[in-house]
Amino acid sequence: MKDRSYVQLTYMTGILPIAKYSSGSELNMFWEYTMASEAKYNEYFGFTDSEVDQLYEKHTRNTREIHISREDLKEWYDGYTTKSGERMYNPRSVVLALTNNNIGNYWTSSGPYDEIFYYIRQNIDDVQNDLALMISGEAVTAKIQEYAAVSMNLTTKNEIFSAMIVYGFLSYENGEVRIPNKELMNKFDDMIHKASKLKAQKYNKKKWRYVQKQLKKSKKILYSNAATQKSINSAKSDLKKSINKLRRK
């Protein structure tokens, strides 16, 4: 594209950041806009609240028997945060939920999921402990690093979390990562339970089963309509204690 007189502007879009080359004559001079690092164009990374309102209103007008509520859409598919602080919904999941008139998990268990699951299964840098906390509703401190399609070997939690943000598995705000919504809570819950059954799990089985028990308890309380802030805090505290015991294995 360089030195081509007929090229005035090139626009490329996709889920992964583009790998830049260091050579002066290669592909290295372009602007990159991501949801976590740049505020410009943030409104185009997903559906805003008002856009989902419009879609749901259209759904109620054109659907005879409505099986999903507006609150369902927010609980299941909202939770991403842009650089400017605006909340975003997963557009694909919202569209499929309204099309099918059914709330469910519409994440595809292939591609990025397989890559991320590898690091969770191997428990690189004790990443399972932090994911267990996030499943209980906690945010975890993280330093986001550059991640591109050529990043093949992730060795730290910050690298793994950076990849998860790019793929849409985590939301990032004010130096912390969290699981954005119920759709992904369920996905990570499945990952953790699946990983714990594999031989790669290096923890003491008895202690890890106790962590899972506390995790299940925390998740149940978190999504209970009758839950109080006191019961939520108590469940999170029990989970943290069990994870700390695990780290001292």
PLY file of the C-alpha trace (Angstrom):
ply
format ascii 1.0
element vertex 249
property float x
property float y
property float z
element edge 248
property int vertex1
property int vertex2
end_header
0.00 0.00 0.00
2.92 2.29 0.62
3.88 4.62 -2.25
0.74 3.68 -4.19
-0.60 6.91 -5.65
-4.07 5.43 -6.14
-4.49 4.56 -2.40
-5.82 7.46 -0.34
-7.14 5.53 2.67
-7.23 1.91 3.79
-9.65 0.68 6.44
-9.21 -2.72 8.10
-11.37 -4.18 10.84
-11.45 -7.39 12.83
-11.25 -8.90 16.28
-7.46 -9.10 16.53
-4.93 -6.25 16.58
-2.70 -6.31 13.50
0.91 -7.36 13.99
3.21 -4.44 13.19
6.56 -4.99 11.51
9.62 -3.12 12.72
11.16 -2.68 9.27
10.72 0.80 7.84
9.39 -0.51 4.54
6.86 -2.96 5.97
3.32 -2.54 7.34
3.94 -0.44 10.43
2.46 3.02 9.97
-1.22 2.88 10.83
-3.55 3.96 13.64
-5.12 1.27 15.76
-8.32 1.82 17.74
-9.34 -0.67 20.42
-12.19 -0.55 22.90
-9.83 -0.63 25.90
-7.20 1.86 24.74
-8.92 4.52 22.59
-12.14 6.47 23.16
-12.63 7.36 19.50
-15.24 5.16 17.71
-16.17 3.47 21.00
-19.87 3.53 20.15
-19.24 1.15 17.23
-17.71 -1.71 19.23
-21.05 -3.07 20.43
-24.68 -2.16 21.12
-25.39 0.71 23.50
-28.26 0.71 26.02
-30.41 2.88 23.77
-29.79 0.66 20.76
-30.82 -2.44 22.71
-33.93 -0.56 23.89
-34.87 0.05 20.27
-34.21 -3.56 19.28
-36.25 -4.91 22.19
-39.13 -2.56 21.44
-39.16 -3.82 17.85
-39.03 -7.39 19.15
-42.09 -6.85 21.37
-44.05 -5.36 18.46
-43.28 -8.21 16.09
-43.39 -11.20 18.46
-46.61 -12.87 19.53
-45.30 -14.73 22.58
-42.36 -12.99 24.25
-40.04 -15.28 26.22
-37.30 -12.82 27.16
-37.30 -9.57 29.09
-35.29 -6.40 28.68
-33.65 -7.17 32.05
-32.58 -10.58 30.71
-30.66 -8.93 27.89
-28.84 -6.66 30.32
-27.96 -9.42 32.77
-26.75 -11.83 30.09
-25.08 -9.67 27.45
-24.19 -6.26 28.93
-21.05 -5.45 30.90
-18.32 -4.43 28.45
-16.77 -1.03 29.16
-15.20 1.26 26.59
-12.29 3.62 27.16
-14.77 6.49 27.52
-16.67 4.56 30.23
-19.74 3.68 28.16
-21.31 0.27 28.72
-21.66 -2.05 25.74
-23.60 -5.23 24.91
-22.34 -8.22 22.96
-24.05 -7.49 19.60
-24.01 -11.07 18.28
-25.60 -12.53 21.40
-28.27 -9.81 21.57
-29.22 -10.39 17.92
-29.38 -14.18 18.34
-31.35 -13.97 21.58
-33.96 -11.69 19.97
-34.02 -13.73 16.75
-34.55 -16.98 18.66
-36.77 -15.36 21.31
-34.64 -17.20 23.86
-32.02 -16.21 26.43
-29.01 -18.49 26.22
-25.27 -18.82 25.76
-24.36 -18.02 22.16
-20.59 -18.10 22.51
-18.88 -20.44 20.05
-16.71 -23.06 21.76
-13.94 -23.06 19.17
-11.09 -20.89 17.92
-10.28 -18.29 20.63
-12.10 -20.41 23.23
-9.76 -23.34 22.58
-6.70 -21.10 22.82
-7.80 -19.52 26.09
-8.86 -22.86 27.56
-5.36 -24.22 26.97
-3.89 -21.62 29.34
-6.62 -22.19 31.91
-6.18 -25.96 31.74
-2.43 -25.63 32.21
-3.07 -23.09 34.99
-0.36 -20.77 33.68
0.76 -18.36 36.41
-2.04 -19.67 38.69
-4.65 -18.04 36.43
-7.41 -20.38 37.70
-7.36 -18.70 41.12
-8.09 -15.25 39.69
-10.75 -16.63 37.37
-12.45 -18.28 40.35
-12.59 -14.87 42.05
-14.01 -13.26 38.90
-16.70 -15.92 38.63
-17.79 -14.94 42.14
-18.22 -11.36 40.91
-14.86 -9.90 41.95
-12.64 -7.73 39.76
-8.93 -8.54 39.51
-6.09 -6.05 39.08
-4.34 -6.42 35.72
-1.85 -4.55 33.57
-2.97 -4.74 29.97
-0.30 -5.48 27.40
-0.22 -5.40 23.62
-1.65 -8.56 22.10
-1.71 -9.46 18.41
-2.52 -12.44 16.22
1.13 -13.51 16.30
1.19 -13.80 20.12
1.47 -17.57 20.48
3.10 -18.10 23.86
1.46 -16.42 26.86
3.42 -16.91 30.07
1.91 -14.45 32.57
-1.58 -13.63 33.83
-1.35 -10.13 32.38
-0.64 -11.57 28.92
-3.49 -14.07 29.25
-5.93 -11.41 30.48
-4.85 -9.09 27.64
-5.73 -11.81 25.14
-9.06 -12.42 26.89
-9.94 -8.75 26.57
-9.17 -8.76 22.85
-11.35 -11.85 22.34
-14.19 -10.39 24.41
-13.99 -12.81 27.33
-13.21 -10.06 29.86
-14.04 -6.41 30.34
-11.36 -3.91 31.38
-11.89 -0.72 33.37
-9.67 1.38 35.67
-6.86 -1.15 35.86
-9.11 -4.13 36.64
-10.54 -7.01 34.63
-13.84 -8.70 35.30
-16.23 -11.16 33.67
-18.77 -8.84 32.05
-22.04 -10.77 32.19
-23.92 -13.97 33.00
-23.31 -15.46 29.55
-19.57 -15.46 30.15
-19.90 -16.32 33.85
-21.41 -19.62 32.74
-18.71 -20.09 30.10
-15.88 -19.58 32.58
-17.61 -21.75 35.14
-17.63 -24.57 32.58
-13.95 -23.92 31.79
-12.89 -24.11 35.44
-14.82 -27.30 36.12
-13.54 -28.90 32.93
-9.96 -27.91 33.68
-10.14 -29.32 37.21
-10.95 -32.77 35.86
-7.89 -32.96 33.65
-4.55 -34.41 34.68
-2.84 -31.08 34.13
-4.41 -29.82 37.36
-1.47 -29.52 39.77
-3.34 -28.63 42.92
-4.23 -30.87 45.82
-7.55 -32.40 44.73
-9.19 -32.11 48.15
-8.36 -28.41 48.43
-9.44 -27.71 44.84
-12.79 -29.44 45.40
-13.32 -27.14 48.38
-12.60 -24.10 46.19
-15.16 -25.34 43.68
-17.71 -25.78 46.46
-17.18 -22.18 47.60
-17.29 -20.99 44.01
-20.63 -22.68 43.42
-21.97 -21.15 46.63
-20.79 -17.65 45.65
-22.29 -17.89 42.19
-25.64 -19.09 43.56
-25.81 -16.18 46.00
-24.65 -13.66 43.38
-27.61 -14.46 41.10
-30.20 -14.90 43.83
-32.94 -12.29 43.95
-33.05 -12.69 47.74
-29.30 -12.12 48.21
-28.22 -9.34 50.55
-24.95 -7.43 50.32
-23.91 -9.08 53.59
-24.44 -12.60 52.21
-22.61 -11.72 48.99
-19.63 -10.31 50.88
-19.55 -13.34 53.17
-19.54 -15.77 50.24
-16.75 -13.83 48.50
-14.72 -13.79 51.71
-15.04 -17.57 52.09
-13.96 -18.05 48.49
-10.89 -15.82 48.93
-9.87 -17.74 52.04
-10.14 -21.08 50.24
-8.05 -19.76 47.32
-5.39 -18.41 49.66
-5.13 -21.86 51.28
-4.77 -23.32 47.80
-1.90 -20.93 47.00
-0.11 -22.06 50.14
-0.34 -25.68 49.01
0 1
1 2
2 3
3 4
4 5
5 6
6 7
7 8
8 9
9 10
10 11
11 12
12 13
13 14
14 15
15 16
16 17
17 18
18 19
19 20
20 21
21 22
22 23
23 24
24 25
25 26
26 27
27 28
28 29
29 30
30 31
31 32
32 33
33 34
34 35
35 36
36 37
37 38
38 39
39 40
40 41
41 42
42 43
43 44
44 45
45 46
46 47
47 48
48 49
49 50
50 51
51 52
52 53
53 54
54 55
55 56
56 57
57 58
58 59
59 60
60 61
61 62
62 63
63 64
64 65
65 66
66 67
67 68
68 69
69 70
70 71
71 72
72 73
73 74
74 75
75 76
76 77
77 78
78 79
79 80
80 81
81 82
82 83
83 84
84 85
85 86
86 87
87 88
88 89
89 90
90 91
91 92
92 93
93 94
94 95
95 96
96 97
97 98
98 99
99 100
100 101
101 102
102 103
103 104
104 105
105 106
106 107
107 108
108 109
109 110
110 111
111 112
112 113
113 114
114 115
115 116
116 117
117 118
118 119
119 120
120 121
121 122
122 123
123 124
124 125
125 126
126 127
127 128
128 129
129 130
130 131
131 132
132 133
133 134
134 135
135 136
136 137
137 138
138 139
139 140
140 141
141 142
142 143
143 144
144 145
145 146
146 147
147 148
148 149
149 150
150 151
151 152
152 153
153 154
154 155
155 156
156 157
157 158
158 159
159 160
160 161
161 162
162 163
163 164
164 165
165 166
166 167
167 168
168 169
169 170
170 171
171 172
172 173
173 174
174 175
175 176
176 177
177 178
178 179
179 180
180 181
181 182
182 183
183 184
184 185
185 186
186 187
187 188
188 189
189 190
190 191
191 192
192 193
193 194
194 195
195 196
196 197
197 198
198 199
199 200
200 201
201 202
202 203
203 204
204 205
205 206
206 207
207 208
208 209
209 210
210 211
211 212
212 213
213 214
214 215
215 216
216 217
217 218
218 219
219 220
220 221
221 222
222 223
223 224
224 225
225 226
226 227
227 228
228 229
229 230
230 231
231 232
232 233
233 234
234 235
235 236
236 237
237 238
238 239
239 240
240 241
241 242
242 243
243 244
244 245
245 246
246 247
247 248
